[in-house]
Amino acid sequence: MAQEQNHEHTADYRVRRGQAIETFVEAFAAGPDSDLLAQMLVTITRLARDQVDRGDLKLLTNALKELRYAFKVFAPYRHVRKVSIFGSSRTPPDHPEYLQADAFARLMRERNWMVITGAGDGIMGAGHVGAGAEASFGVAIRLPFEQKTNEIIAEDPKLVHFRYFFTRKLLFLKEASAIALFPGGFGTQDEGFEALTLIQTGKAELVPIVLVDAPGGTYWSRWRDYVVSDLLQRGMISPEDMDLFLLTDDPREAADHITRFYRRYHSARYVDDRLVVRINEPLPTAALTRLNERFTDILDSGQIEQLPGPLDGEEGHWPEKARLTLHFNRKDVGRLRQLIDALNAE
């Protein structure tokens, strides 16, 4: 009986909570996404019910504030492609690696891309020098030592300061259509491996990754040697995973590799159990046949099909673009990258 009464009390509480949240959202947060905002308010009430530690609540509050502001800063440039640039903050301006980063950023700016860096000196500063302030974003981290904001981005409204690495990391990947890694320390290695991990596991959108050395440099070639000998040859990654990145010492090759990735491919998302690949121009029938012949191994069922527009139930942007749809097995991302390369070569 007591359990029954408690259940009734809980159900009554949920009804009253739902009514109160609905009233609040209608008054202060009405709009097309009010359902998601209402869900956030439900989560807040559950935090109170769970008696979450005040320190944890501070962490959640600060993280939400940081992300909200960062989303606001990036929103006006949503449809401009951006490349996140990583590398050492200690690289001096006359160093070959600095000059490579500067040259790469200039090339990307000429192709109407913007750059995102950690807003510090060294490679990060080189990225902003090359791209110029108008084509630059800075996502700075507050540290007790070493890091300071470079003069190119210091007073720019496209600079965002972060308390937490995890919120900052989210922006580096969420807003980027490509990633460029130059030689650096623990942070560069961390960002590189995290990007590869998230892409390989399907937790982040597939984007081109370039590893750029100084002319004749060995930083990334030695890194690749380690990856081959200790990861690939021991079966910890697949041979196709090596196609998730390009190693070069030529900034132009790095820039060409990134822009070629988007020659025909545009973007992708899942709709129910199908991967929907938006393409900039439709494929000829013969090219679609070739893709089906080469990539049946990554399909759970059916074939790769082409549609002139959005799939039923697909929401979002780019309704004018043709689509490829496939029942991707969601595990062979290296092979999916090979499919995109083949798509772009058609």
C-alpha positions as CSV (number, residue, x, y, z in Angstrom):
1,M,0.0,0.0,0.0
2,A,2.8,2.4,0.9
3,Q,4.6,1.6,-2.3
4,E,1.4,2.2,-4.2
5,Q,0.9,5.6,-2.5
6,N,4.6,6.5,-3.2
7,H,4.1,5.6,-6.8
8,E,1.0,7.9,-7.0
9,H,3.0,10.7,-5.4
10,T,5.8,10.3,-7.9
11,A,3.4,10.3,-10.8
12,D,1.7,13.4,-9.4
13,Y,5.0,15.1,-8.9
14,R,6.0,14.4,-12.5
15,V,2.8,15.8,-13.8
16,R,3.1,19.0,-11.8
17,R,6.8,19.3,-12.8
18,G,5.9,18.9,-16.5
19,Q,3.2,21.5,-16.3
20,A,5.5,24.0,-14.5
21,I,8.3,23.4,-17.0
22,E,5.9,23.8,-19.9
23,T,4.6,27.1,-18.5
24,F,8.2,28.4,-17.9
25,V,9.4,27.4,-21.4
26,E,6.4,29.0,-23.1
27,A,7.1,32.2,-21.2
28,F,10.9,32.4,-21.4
29,A,12.2,29.9,-24.0
30,A,9.6,29.4,-26.7
31,G,10.8,28.3,-30.1
32,P,11.3,25.3,-32.4
33,D,13.7,23.6,-29.9
34,S,11.6,24.2,-26.8
35,D,11.3,20.4,-26.3
36,L,15.1,20.1,-25.8
37,L,15.2,23.1,-23.5
38,A,12.4,21.5,-21.4
39,Q,14.5,18.3,-21.2
40,M,17.4,20.3,-19.8
41,L,15.1,21.7,-17.1
42,V,14.0,18.2,-16.2
43,T,17.7,17.3,-15.8
44,I,18.1,20.3,-13.4
45,T,15.3,19.0,-11.2
46,R,16.9,15.6,-11.2
47,L,20.2,17.1,-10.1
48,A,18.3,18.6,-7.1
49,R,16.6,15.3,-6.4
50,D,19.9,13.4,-6.5
51,Q,21.5,15.9,-4.0
52,V,24.5,16.4,-6.2
53,D,27.6,17.8,-4.5
54,R,27.9,21.6,-4.8
55,G,31.3,21.3,-6.5
56,D,29.8,19.1,-9.2
57,L,27.0,21.6,-9.7
58,K,29.7,24.3,-10.2
59,L,31.4,22.2,-12.8
60,L,28.2,21.7,-14.7
61,T,27.2,25.3,-14.5
62,N,30.6,26.6,-15.6
63,A,30.7,24.1,-18.5
64,L,27.3,25.0,-19.7
65,K,28.1,28.7,-19.6
66,E,31.3,28.2,-21.6
67,L,29.6,26.1,-24.2
68,R,26.6,28.5,-24.6
69,Y,28.9,31.4,-25.1
70,A,31.2,29.5,-27.5
71,F,28.2,28.4,-29.6
72,K,27.1,32.0,-29.8
73,V,30.5,33.1,-31.0
74,F,30.7,30.4,-33.7
75,A,27.1,30.6,-34.9
76,P,27.5,33.5,-37.4
77,Y,30.2,31.5,-39.2
78,R,28.3,28.1,-39.2
79,H,28.5,27.6,-42.9
80,V,32.2,28.6,-43.3
81,R,34.6,25.6,-43.2
82,K,37.3,25.7,-40.6
83,V,40.5,23.8,-39.8
84,S,41.7,23.3,-36.3
85,I,45.5,23.8,-36.1
86,F,47.5,22.2,-33.3
87,G,51.2,22.5,-32.4
88,S,53.7,23.7,-29.8
89,S,53.3,27.1,-28.1
90,R,57.1,27.2,-27.8
91,T,58.0,27.2,-31.5
92,P,59.9,30.5,-32.3
93,P,58.8,32.6,-35.3
94,D,62.0,31.9,-37.2
95,H,61.7,28.1,-36.9
96,P,60.9,26.0,-40.0
97,E,57.8,24.5,-38.3
98,Y,56.4,27.9,-37.5
99,L,56.9,28.9,-41.2
100,Q,55.1,25.8,-42.3
101,A,52.1,26.6,-40.1
102,D,52.1,30.2,-41.4
103,A,52.2,29.0,-45.0
104,F,49.5,26.4,-44.5
105,A,47.1,28.9,-42.8
106,R,47.6,31.4,-45.7
107,L,46.7,28.7,-48.2
108,M,43.6,27.8,-46.3
109,R,42.5,31.4,-46.1
110,E,43.0,31.8,-49.9
111,R,40.6,28.9,-50.2
112,N,38.0,30.8,-48.1
113,W,38.5,28.6,-45.0
114,M,39.0,29.9,-41.4
115,V,41.3,28.6,-38.8
116,I,40.8,27.6,-35.1
117,T,43.8,27.5,-32.8
118,G,44.4,27.5,-29.0
119,A,45.1,31.2,-29.3
120,G,48.7,30.9,-27.8
121,D,52.1,31.7,-29.4
122,G,54.2,29.3,-31.4
123,I,52.4,27.2,-34.0
124,M,49.0,28.7,-32.8
125,G,50.3,32.2,-33.4
126,A,51.6,31.2,-36.8
127,G,48.2,29.9,-37.7
128,H,46.7,33.3,-36.9
129,V,49.4,35.2,-38.6
130,G,48.9,33.2,-41.8
131,A,45.1,33.3,-41.8
132,G,44.8,36.9,-40.5
133,A,42.5,38.1,-37.7
134,E,39.3,38.1,-39.9
135,A,39.7,34.4,-40.7
136,S,40.8,33.3,-37.2
137,F,39.1,31.9,-34.1
138,G,40.9,31.4,-30.8
139,V,39.8,29.0,-28.1
140,A,42.1,29.7,-25.2
141,I,42.6,27.7,-22.0
142,R,43.3,29.3,-18.7
143,L,46.6,27.9,-17.3
144,P,48.7,28.9,-14.3
145,F,51.8,29.1,-16.6
146,E,53.1,29.3,-20.1
147,Q,50.0,30.0,-22.1
148,K,49.2,33.6,-23.1
149,T,47.0,34.9,-25.9
150,N,48.8,35.9,-29.1
151,E,48.5,39.5,-30.2
152,I,46.6,38.6,-33.5
153,I,43.6,37.3,-31.7
154,A,43.9,38.9,-28.2
155,E,41.2,41.6,-28.7
156,D,39.1,39.8,-31.3
157,P,35.5,39.0,-30.6
158,K,36.1,35.5,-32.1
159,L,38.3,34.6,-29.0
160,V,36.7,32.3,-26.4
161,H,38.3,31.6,-23.0
162,F,37.8,28.2,-21.4
163,R,38.2,27.0,-17.9
164,Y,38.0,23.3,-18.8
165,F,40.0,21.3,-21.4
166,F,37.0,19.0,-22.1
167,T,34.7,21.9,-23.2
168,R,37.5,23.4,-25.3
169,K,38.3,20.0,-26.9
170,L,34.6,19.7,-27.9
171,L,34.8,23.0,-29.8
172,F,38.0,22.1,-31.6
173,L,36.3,19.0,-33.1
174,K,32.7,20.2,-33.3
175,E,33.4,23.3,-35.4
176,A,36.2,21.9,-37.6
177,S,35.9,20.4,-41.1
178,A,39.6,19.4,-40.9
179,I,42.5,19.0,-38.5
180,A,46.1,20.0,-39.0
181,L,48.8,18.9,-36.6
182,F,52.2,20.4,-36.4
183,P,55.0,19.2,-34.1
184,G,54.2,19.8,-30.5
185,G,54.2,18.4,-26.9
186,F,51.8,16.4,-24.9
187,G,48.8,18.6,-25.8
188,T,49.4,18.1,-29.6
189,Q,49.8,14.4,-29.2
190,D,46.6,14.3,-27.0
191,E,44.6,16.3,-29.6
192,G,45.8,14.1,-32.4
193,F,45.1,10.8,-30.8
194,E,41.7,12.0,-29.5
195,A,40.7,13.1,-33.0
196,L,41.7,9.8,-34.5
197,T,40.0,7.9,-31.7
198,L,36.7,9.7,-32.0
199,I,36.7,9.4,-35.8
200,Q,37.8,5.8,-35.9
201,T,35.0,4.9,-33.4
202,G,32.4,6.9,-35.2
203,K,31.9,9.3,-32.3
204,A,33.0,12.3,-34.4
205,E,32.3,13.2,-38.0
206,L,34.8,11.9,-40.5
207,V,37.2,14.8,-41.5
208,P,40.6,15.0,-43.1
209,I,43.6,15.0,-40.7
210,V,47.0,16.2,-41.9
211,L,50.3,15.9,-40.0
212,V,52.7,18.5,-41.2
213,D,56.5,18.3,-40.6
214,A,59.2,20.9,-41.3
215,P,60.8,20.3,-44.7
216,G,62.7,17.1,-44.3
217,G,61.6,16.8,-40.7
218,T,61.2,13.5,-38.8
219,Y,58.7,14.4,-36.0
220,W,55.6,12.9,-37.6
221,S,57.5,10.2,-39.6
222,R,58.8,8.8,-36.3
223,W,55.3,9.0,-34.9
224,R,54.1,7.0,-37.9
225,D,56.8,4.5,-37.4
226,Y,55.6,3.9,-33.8
227,V,52.0,3.6,-35.0
228,V,52.9,1.0,-37.6
229,S,55.3,-1.1,-35.4
230,D,53.4,-1.0,-32.1
231,L,49.7,-0.5,-33.2
232,L,49.2,-1.7,-36.7
233,Q,51.6,-4.7,-36.7
234,R,50.2,-5.9,-33.4
235,G,46.7,-5.8,-34.7
236,M,45.5,-2.9,-32.4
237,I,44.3,-0.9,-35.4
238,S,43.3,-1.9,-39.0
239,P,45.4,-1.3,-42.1
240,E,42.6,1.0,-43.4
241,D,43.0,3.2,-40.3
242,M,46.2,4.5,-41.7
243,D,44.1,6.2,-44.4
244,L,42.5,8.4,-41.7
245,F,45.5,10.8,-41.9
246,L,48.1,12.2,-44.3
247,L,51.7,12.9,-43.4
248,T,53.5,15.5,-45.4
249,D,56.2,18.2,-45.2
250,D,54.5,20.3,-47.9
251,P,51.9,22.9,-46.8
252,R,50.3,22.9,-50.2
253,E,49.9,19.2,-50.3
254,A,48.2,19.4,-46.9
255,A,45.8,22.1,-48.1
256,D,45.1,20.2,-51.3
257,H,44.4,17.1,-49.3
258,I,41.8,18.9,-47.2
259,T,40.0,20.7,-50.0
260,R,40.0,17.6,-52.2
261,F,38.1,15.7,-49.4
262,Y,35.2,18.1,-50.1
263,R,35.4,18.0,-53.9
264,R,32.2,15.9,-54.2
265,Y,31.6,14.8,-50.6
266,H,29.9,17.4,-48.5
267,S,28.8,16.0,-45.2
268,A,27.1,13.0,-43.6
269,R,24.6,12.0,-40.9
270,Y,22.6,9.1,-39.7
271,V,18.8,8.8,-40.3
272,D,17.6,5.8,-38.3
273,D,19.8,2.9,-39.4
274,R,21.1,4.5,-42.6
275,L,24.1,6.7,-43.2
276,V,23.1,9.6,-45.5
277,V,26.0,11.1,-47.4
278,R,25.3,14.5,-48.9
279,I,27.2,15.1,-52.1
280,N,27.9,18.4,-54.0
281,E,26.9,16.9,-57.4
282,P,25.1,13.6,-58.3
283,L,27.1,10.5,-59.3
284,P,26.8,9.1,-62.8
285,T,25.2,5.6,-62.8
286,A,28.5,3.9,-63.7
287,A,30.3,5.5,-60.8
288,L,27.6,4.4,-58.4
289,T,28.0,0.9,-59.7
290,R,31.8,1.0,-59.2
291,L,31.3,2.1,-55.5
292,N,28.9,-0.8,-54.9
293,E,31.4,-3.2,-56.4
294,R,34.3,-2.0,-54.3
295,F,32.6,-1.4,-50.9
296,T,30.1,-4.2,-50.3
297,D,32.2,-5.3,-47.4
298,I,31.2,-2.3,-45.2
299,L,27.4,-2.7,-45.8
300,D,25.2,-4.6,-43.3
301,S,22.6,-5.0,-46.1
302,G,21.4,-3.7,-49.4
303,Q,23.4,-1.4,-51.7
304,I,24.6,2.1,-51.9
305,E,21.7,4.1,-53.3
306,Q,21.4,7.6,-54.7
307,L,18.6,10.1,-54.0
308,P,18.1,13.5,-55.6
309,G,17.4,15.1,-52.2
310,P,16.8,14.5,-48.5
311,L,15.7,11.1,-47.2
312,D,12.3,10.9,-45.6
313,G,12.7,11.8,-42.0
314,E,15.9,13.7,-42.6
315,E,16.1,17.0,-40.8
316,G,18.6,19.8,-41.2
317,H,20.4,21.8,-43.9
318,W,21.3,21.4,-47.5
319,P,18.0,20.1,-49.0
320,E,19.3,20.9,-52.5
321,K,22.1,18.4,-52.4
322,A,21.9,14.8,-53.7
323,R,22.4,12.0,-51.3
324,L,24.0,8.6,-51.1
325,T,22.4,6.2,-48.6
326,L,23.9,3.0,-47.2
327,H,23.5,0.6,-44.3
328,F,27.0,1.2,-43.1
329,N,28.3,-1.4,-40.5
330,R,29.5,1.5,-38.3
331,K,32.9,-0.1,-37.6
332,D,35.1,0.1,-40.7
333,V,35.6,3.8,-40.7
334,G,38.9,3.5,-42.4
335,R,37.1,1.8,-45.3
336,L,34.5,4.5,-45.2
337,R,37.2,7.1,-45.6
338,Q,38.4,5.1,-48.7
339,L,34.9,5.2,-50.0
340,I,34.8,9.0,-49.7
341,D,38.2,9.2,-51.5
342,A,36.8,7.0,-54.3
343,L,33.7,9.2,-54.4
344,N,35.8,12.3,-54.8
345,A,37.9,10.7,-57.5
346,E,34.9,10.1,-59.7
